[in-house]
Amino acid sequence: MTGPTKAIVIIVLAVIVMVSLNIAMWRRMRGGLAAAKAEQVANPDLFDKDGSRIQ
C-alpha cells in the first residue's frame, strides 16, 4: 500500500473502533439507567419525591 492509502485505511479503522466503543458505552449507560429505575420502584422509601436518593 502506498502512503495515502495506508493513511485512509488507518483512519477508517480508527473510526470503526470509536463508533463501536461509543455504542458499547451507550448500551451500558442505558442498562445502568434501567437498573436505577428498577431500584427506585423496588425501594420507594429510599428516594424523595423528585427521585433523588435520600442519604
N, C-alpha and C positions, 0 to 999 in steps of 0.2 A: 504494500500500500504506500501511496505517496503521502507526503506531509499533510496536505489539506484533507485528504480522505480519512486519514487516521484521526485528525482532529475532530472531524464531523462524527465519526464513529464513537469517539470518547465522549463527546458532548451528548449524543443520543443515549448512550448507556447511562451517563450521569442523570439525565432527565428521567429515564425509566426508573432508576433506583430511587430518586427523590419522590416521584409520584407514588411508588409502592410504599415507601415509608410514610408518606402523608396519609394514604388510605388506611394503613395499619393503625396509625395514631388516631385517626378519626373513628375507626371502629372501636378501639379501646376506650376512647372518651365516651362514646355512646353507651357502651357497656357499663362504664362507671356511673353515668347519669341514671341509667335504669336501676342499678343496684342501690343508689342513694334514694331514689324514689320508692323502691320496694321497702327499704328500711324505714322510711318515713311513714309509709302505710302500715307497716307491721308494728311500729312503736310510736304512735302519735303523741304520747306523753313526753317524749324526748325532744319535741320540736314545738316552737311557738307558732302563732297564727300566720306569720309570714313565711314559715318553712325553715327558719334558722334553727340550728341545733342549740338547745339550752345546755349551758355548761354545768 
